[in-house]
């Protein structure tokens, strides 16, 4: 395929048009500048011995160089692993070793961490920024590289790690495509087809780029010729200001962001002009139906939802109009065929609850973990992410919870998501997690851990009120028998709850 025969490479978009904007500083990178820096980055990777199929890792906050490095790897046929900035040195060291990283590119914000890692890691390290403390500088070396394309261009891929909410993170590896950079691929076709990313898109990214969805949606937007607006971190009021200021057309959220948007004073949140918005997509975690209905009432029928994992073994999607007639659903399959199976992996009838499997989805493997890859594959070759749900007669999927989060009390399966959805509708609750804790008679009992809105103070009276609130809306077995308050719940920046950390507080004590 010649480079001029497809429209996906940034080099064919108007060179003066913004490819992405850093919202905190206003720093703007045009398509022409991105083209030059991506080419320089590809040359720099080659000069450091990074060839086709090799691995690099990126550890930095949302900043200009992050996307430029990803596009450089995208041009060089390199696997790039983006690492959460919230991980400890030992967790990062594990990922570096596990993904076989030959080069770590880290920002000067994490200089002490970089110095610690440099002492125990075999991979090379380059620093982004000015404070390098004697470590080699990516920025200085980049400036010495030519701005022309490398002669052996090849399409690269991300190799991202699971969030580790239920265990140690695992790298998710797809086969490297044998194509030139920017050739049409599954992600470009799927996301642009479903959500309308094109050259007119102005996409707001309110989440860290080291997570799969923010990174992939931002890069697809840019590859389609649109402009991505990248926030340094999520702030509810600031997100609304940015939508108004930049006339944002597309955006991506997680349910905890919706909760925080809705908890803003009504007079404040309704004062912004959001009329430019054409599509707001959410995923990553289940959205309480009441929260989603309020968002549709506020923003209109522009809210889309999808269900998928970093593995992309399957994909469902649902529009606002569909959701209003199928409340609680995450949609019908857009990639792969859905099946609901029993614990043995055998398919069960429509309407019955079981584990969600996809047939004929995108092929993947957990890096260096064939046992885990095999454990999520049944005898038919269908794969699962470990979620529980059911299908209706029209093929709409309804998720119940993660298999690993199910509470078993007196032999009864309790799905905490339903209780969490109820608690989140209470005006005093900003966030909540429902878990099973030890019970001598029943094995487990239901406990709610609650983060209050800033204006509320913890009290025994409020605990009683919250339990009563649940009892008015749920069967007794689903209601918490006790409530604890925490200042902040352990969530990833994309809203995934680290329930394992909370469970450990009660099961290891």
C-alpha positions in Angstrom: 0.0 0.0 0.0 1.4 3.4 -1.0 1.4 6.1 1.6 -0.9 8.3 -0.5 -3.6 5.6 -0.8 -5.2 6.0 2.6 -6.3 9.0 4.8 -5.2 7.9 8.2 -1.6 9.2 8.6 -1.2 12.5 10.3 1.2 13.6 7.6 -1.7 14.1 5.2 -3.7 16.5 7.4 -3.2 20.2 7.1 0.2 20.8 8.7 -0.9 24.0 10.5 -4.0 22.5 12.0 -3.8 21.5 15.7 -3.4 17.8 16.3 -3.7 18.1 20.1 -3.8 20.8 22.7 -2.6 20.6 26.4 -5.5 22.2 28.2 -3.5 23.4 31.3 -0.8 25.3 29.4 -2.5 25.9 26.1 0.5 24.3 24.4 -0.6 23.3 20.9 1.0 20.8 18.6 0.1 21.1 14.9 0.0 18.1 12.5 3.1 19.4 10.9 5.0 19.5 14.2 3.7 16.1 15.3 4.9 14.7 11.9 8.3 16.0 12.5 8.6 15.0 16.1 7.2 11.5 15.5 9.8 11.0 12.7 12.5 12.2 15.0 11.3 9.9 17.8 11.3 6.9 15.4 14.9 7.7 14.4 15.8 8.1 18.1 14.3 4.7 18.9 16.4 3.1 16.1 19.5 4.8 17.3 19.0 3.2 20.7 18.7 -0.2 19.1 14.9 -0.5 19.3 13.8 -2.5 16.3 10.5 -3.8 14.9 8.7 -5.9 17.5 10.8 -4.6 20.5 9.2 -3.0 23.6 9.5 0.4 25.2 7.8 1.8 28.3 6.5 5.3 29.0 6.1 6.7 32.5 4.8 10.3 32.6 1.9 12.6 33.4 -0.3 13.9 30.6 2.1 16.2 28.7 3.0 17.0 25.2 5.8 14.4 24.8 3.5 11.5 25.8 1.5 11.5 22.6 4.6 12.3 20.5 6.4 9.3 21.8 3.4 7.1 21.2 3.2 8.3 17.6 7.0 7.7 17.2 6.6 4.1 18.4 3.5 3.8 16.1 5.8 4.6 13.2 8.7 2.3 14.2 6.8 -1.0 14.6 7.4 -0.9 18.3 5.3 -2.2 21.2 4.8 0.6 23.7 3.6 0.1 27.3 2.2 3.1 29.1 2.6 2.8 32.9 0.4 4.3 35.6 2.1 7.0 37.5 0.4 5.8 40.7 2.3 2.6 40.9 5.1 1.9 43.3 8.7 1.4 42.2 8.4 -2.4 42.7 5.2 -2.5 40.6 6.8 -0.5 37.8 9.9 -2.7 38.0 7.7 -5.8 37.6 6.1 -4.3 34.5 9.4 -3.3 32.9 10.8 -6.8 33.4 7.5 -8.5 32.3 7.1 -6.6 29.1 10.8 -6.9 28.2 11.2 -3.2 27.9 14.5 -2.2 26.3 13.9 1.5 26.9 12.0 3.4 29.6 11.1 7.1 28.8 10.2 8.9 32.0 9.4 12.6 32.7 11.3 14.7 35.2 8.3 14.9 37.4 9.2 11.4 38.5 13.0 11.9 38.7 13.5 10.3 42.1 11.5 7.3 41.0 13.5 7.2 37.8 16.8 7.2 39.7 15.5 4.4 41.9 14.5 2.3 38.8 17.8 3.0 37.0 19.7 1.2 39.8 17.7 -2.0 39.4 16.5 -2.2 35.8 18.4 -3.6 32.9 16.6 -1.4 30.3 17.9 1.9 29.1 16.4 5.1 30.4 15.8 8.5 28.8 14.4 11.5 30.6 11.8 14.0 29.3 12.1 17.5 30.6 14.9 19.7 32.0 15.7 18.1 35.4 17.5 15.0 34.3 20.1 14.8 37.2 22.7 13.4 34.8 20.4 10.8 33.2 20.3 10.9 29.4 17.8 13.3 28.0 15.1 12.3 25.4 14.4 15.9 24.6 18.1 16.8 23.8 18.7 13.6 21.8 15.4 14.1 19.9 16.6 17.5 18.6 19.6 15.9 16.9 17.4 13.5 14.8 16.2 14.1 11.2 12.6 15.1 10.7 12.2 12.7 7.7 10.6 9.3 8.0 12.7 6.3 8.9 13.3 4.0 5.9 11.8 0.9 7.6 8.5 2.2 8.8 6.1 -0.3 10.3 2.9 0.0 12.3 3.5 -0.2 16.0 1.0 -1.2 18.8 0.4 -0.5 22.4 0.8 -3.4 24.8 -1.1 -2.2 27.9 -1.5 -3.8 31.3 -4.7 -4.7 33.0 -5.6 -2.4 35.9 -4.8 -5.0 38.5 -8.1 -4.5 40.3 -8.4 -8.2 41.1 -4.8 -9.4 41.0 -1.3 -8.6 39.5 -1.6 -6.7 36.2 -1.0 -8.6 33.0 0.2 -7.4 29.7 -2.3 -7.7 26.9 -0.5 -8.4 23.6 -2.0 -8.3 20.1 -0.1 -9.6 17.0 1.9 -6.8 15.4 0.3 -5.9 12.0 2.5 -6.2 8.9 1.4 -2.8 7.5 2.8 0.6 7.1 1.9 3.2 9.8 -1.6 4.5 9.7 -3.2 1.8 7.6 -6.8 1.2 8.4 -7.1 -1.1 11.4 -9.7 -2.6 13.8 -9.6 0.3 16.3 -9.8 3.1 13.7 -12.6 1.4 11.9 -14.5 0.5 15.1 -14.2 3.8 17.0 -14.6 6.1 14.0 -17.6 4.1 12.8 -19.4 3.9 16.1 -18.6 7.4 17.5 -18.1 9.5 14.4 -14.5 10.6 14.9 -13.5 12.6 11.8 -11.5 15.7 10.8 -14.1 18.0 12.4 -13.9 16.2 15.8 -12.7 18.2 18.9 -12.3 15.5 21.5 -11.9 16.2 25.2 -9.7 13.7 27.1 -10.2 14.2 30.9 -8.3 11.1 32.0 -4.7 9.9 32.1 -3.2 8.9 28.8 -1.6 5.8 30.3 -5.0 4.1 30.3 -6.3 2.3 27.2 -9.4 4.2 26.3 -8.1 7.8 26.8 -4.9 6.9 24.8 -6.7 5.0 22.0 -9.5 7.5 21.5 -7.1 10.4 21.5 -4.9 8.8 18.9 -7.8 7.7 16.7 -9.1 11.3 16.8 -5.7 12.6 15.7 -5.3 9.9 13.0 -8.7 10.9 11.6 -7.6 14.5 11.4 -9.5 15.8 14.4 -8.0 17.6 17.4 -7.6 16.2 20.9 -7.8 18.4 24.0 -6.0 16.8 26.9 -6.7 17.8 30.5 -3.9 17.3 33.0 -6.4 15.7 35.4 -10.1 15.6 35.8 -11.9 18.5 37.4 -15.7 18.6 37.0 -16.2 22.4 36.7 -13.0 22.8 34.6 -14.2 20.1 32.2 -17.5 22.0 31.6 -15.5 25.2 31.0 -13.3 23.5 28.4 -16.3 22.1 26.6 -17.7 25.6 26.3 -14.4 27.4 25.5 -13.2 24.9 22.8 -16.6 24.0 21.4 -15.9 20.3 22.2 -17.8 17.9 20.0 -16.8 14.5 21.5 -15.7 13.5 25.0 -15.2 10.4 27.1 -16.1 9.8 30.7 -16.3 7.2 33.4 -19.3 7.0 35.8 -17.4 8.5 38.8 -17.0 11.6 36.6 -20.7 11.8 35.9 -21.4 11.6 39.7 -19.0 14.5 40.3 -20.5 16.5 37.5 -24.0 16.0 38.9 -22.9 16.8 42.4 -21.8 20.3 41.3 -24.3 23.0 42.5 -27.1 23.0 39.9 -26.8 26.8 39.2 -23.1 26.3 38.4 -23.3 23.3 36.2 -26.2 24.6 34.2 -24.4 27.9 33.5 -22.1 26.5 30.8 -22.9 26.3 27.1 -22.6 22.7 26.1 -24.4 22.9 22.8 -21.4 21.9 20.7 -21.4 18.4 22.2 -22.4 15.8 19.7 -21.2 12.6 21.5 -20.3 11.8 25.1 -19.1 8.2 25.5 -18.7 6.4 28.8 -17.3 3.0 29.8 -14.7 1.4 32.2 -17.1 0.8 35.0 -20.9 0.2 35.4 -22.9 3.4 35.5 -25.8 3.5 38.0 -29.0 3.8 35.9 -30.3 6.7 37.9 -27.0 8.6 37.3 -27.2 7.9 33.6 -30.8 9.0 33.3 -29.9 12.3 34.9 -27.0 12.8 32.5 -29.3 12.1 29.5 -31.9 14.6 30.9 -29.1 17.2 31.2 -27.0 16.6 28.0 -29.7 15.1 25.8 -29.5 11.9 23.8 -25.9 12.2 22.9 -24.6 9.8 25.6 -23.2 6.5 24.3 -21.9 3.6 26.3 -19.7 0.7 25.4 -18.5 -2.4 27.2 -15.0 -3.7 26.4 -11.7 -4.5 28.0 -8.2 -3.5 27.2 -8.1 -7.0 25.6 -10.7 -5.9 23.0 -11.8 -9.5 22.7 -15.3 -8.2 22.1 -17.2 -4.9 22.1 -20.8 -3.8 22.8 -22.3 -0.4 22.4 -25.6 1.4 23.1 -27.0 4.8 22.2 -29.1 6.9 24.5 -32.3 6.2 22.6 -31.6 2.4 22.9 -30.8 2.7 26.6 -34.0 4.5 27.4 -35.9 1.5 26.1 -33.4 -0.9 27.6 -32.4 0.8 30.8 -29.3 -0.8 32.4 -28.0 -2.4 29.3 -24.5 -1.9 27.9 -25.8 -2.7 24.4 -25.5 -5.3 21.7 -22.3 -6.8 20.2 -20.4 -4.7 17.7 -17.3 -6.9 17.7 -17.7 -10.6 18.3 -20.8 -12.7 19.2 -22.1 -12.7 22.8 -22.7 -15.8 24.8 -23.6 -16.3 28.5 -22.1 -19.4 30.1 -22.3 -21.4 33.3 -19.2 -22.1 35.5 -18.2 -25.0 33.2 -18.1 -22.7 30.1 -21.3 -24.2 28.6 -23.9 -21.8 27.1 -27.1 -21.1 29.1 -30.4 -19.8 27.9 -31.4 -16.2 27.3 -32.4 -14.4 30.5 -30.2 -16.5 32.7 -27.3 -15.0 34.5 -23.8 -16.3 33.9 -20.3 -15.3 32.7 -20.1 -13.1 29.6 -18.1 -14.6 26.7 -17.3 -13.4 23.2 -16.9 -15.5 20.1 -14.9 -14.4 17.1 -13.6 -11.3 18.8 -10.1 -9.8 18.5 -7.4 -12.3 19.3 -5.1 -11.5 22.2 -2.8 -13.2 24.7 -1.7 -12.4 28.2 2.0 -11.8 27.9 4.1 -14.6 29.4 1.0 -16.1 31.1 -0.4 -18.9 28.9 -2.3 -20.3 32.0 -4.2 -17.0 32.4 -4.9 -16.9 28.7 -6.2 -20.4 28.8 -8.3 -19.8 31.9 -10.4 -17.1 30.2 -11.0 -19.4 27.1 -13.7 -22.1 27.1 -13.8 -25.3 25.1 -15.5 -23.5 22.2 -12.6 -21.0 22.0 -14.8 -18.1 23.3 -13.1 -15.7 25.7 -14.2 -13.9 28.9 -13.1 -10.9 31.0 -14.7 -12.4 34.1 -17.9 -10.3 34.1 -21.3 -11.6 35.0 -24.5 -10.7 33.1 -27.4 -11.8 31.0 -28.9 -11.3 27.6 -32.5 -10.3 26.7 -34.4 -11.6 23.7 -33.1 -8.8 21.5 -29.5 -9.5 22.3 -28.9 -6.6 24.7 -26.3 -7.3 27.4 -26.9 -6.4 31.1 -23.9 -6.7 33.4 -24.4 -7.8 36.9 -20.9 -7.5 38.4 -17.4 -8.9 38.3 -17.3 -12.6 39.1 -14.5 -11.9 41.6 -16.7 -9.3 43.4 -19.7 -11.6 44.1 -20.6 -11.8 47.8 -21.7 -15.3 48.9 -23.7 -15.1 52.2 -25.3 -18.2 53.5 -25.0 -19.8 50.0 -26.8 -16.8 48.3 -25.0 -14.9 45.6 -25.2 -11.1 46.1 -24.0 -8.7 43.4 -22.7 -5.6 45.1 -23.2 -3.3 42.1 -26.9 -3.1 42.7 -26.4 -1.9 46.3 -23.7 0.5 45.1 -26.1 2.0 42.6 -28.7 2.6 45.3 -26.3 4.2 47.7 -24.9 6.6 45.0 -28.4 8.1 44.6 -28.3 9.3 48.3 -27.4 13.0 48.4 -24.8 12.5 51.1 -22.8 9.9 49.1 -20.1 10.9 46.6 -18.6 7.4 46.1 -19.1 3.9 47.6 -17.9 0.3 47.5 -19.8 -2.7 48.7 -17.8 -5.8 49.6 -18.2 -9.0 51.5 -16.6 -9.2 54.9 -16.2 -12.2 57.2 -19.2 -13.5 59.0 -18.9 -16.5 61.4 -22.4 -17.9 60.6 -22.9 -17.0 56.9 -19.3 -16.9 55.6 -19.7 -13.3 54.3 -21.9 -10.4 55.1 -22.5 -7.1 53.2 -20.5 -4.0 54.1 -20.6 -0.6 52.5 -17.7 1.7 52.5 -18.7 5.3 51.8 -17.0 8.5 50.7 -19.2 11.4 51.6 -19.8 14.7 49.7 -17.5 17.4 51.2 -20.4 19.1 53.0 -21.3 16.0 55.1 -19.7 14.7 58.2 -19.6 11.0 59.2 -21.9 10.0 62.1 -23.6 7.0 63.5 -26.9 8.6 62.6 -25.9 8.9 59.0 -24.8 5.2 59.0 -28.3 4.2 60.2 -30.0 6.5 57.6 -28.0 5.0 54.7 -28.9 1.4 55.8 -32.5 2.4 56.1 -32.3 4.1 52.6 -31.1 0.7 51.2 -33.8 -1.3 53.0 -36.5 0.9 51.4 -35.2 0.0 48.0 -33.7 -3.4 48.1 -34.4 -6.9 49.5 -32.8 -7.3 53.0 -30.1 -9.7 51.9 -28.7 -7.1 49.5 -28.5 -4.3 52.2 -25.3 -3.5 54.1 -25.3 -4.7 57.7 -22.6 -2.2 58.5 -21.1 1.0 57.0 -17.6 2.5 57.2 -16.6 5.9 56.0 -13.4 6.7 54.1 -12.1 10.1 52.9 -11.3 8.6 49.5 -11.9 5.3 47.9 -9.1 3.6 46.0 -9.9 4.1 42.3 -7.9 4.3 39.2 -8.0 7.5 37.2 -10.5 5.8 34.9 -12.8 5.0 37.7 -12.1 1.4 38.3 -12.4 0.5 41.9 -9.6 -1.4 43.6 -11.9 -3.6 45.7 -9.0 -6.0 46.4 -7.4 -3.3 48.5 -10.6 -2.8 50.5 -11.2 -6.5 51.0 -7.7 -7.0 52.2 -8.4 -4.5 55.1 -11.0 -6.8 56.5 -9.9 -10.3 55.4 -6.3 -9.9 56.6 -7.0 -8.2 59.9 
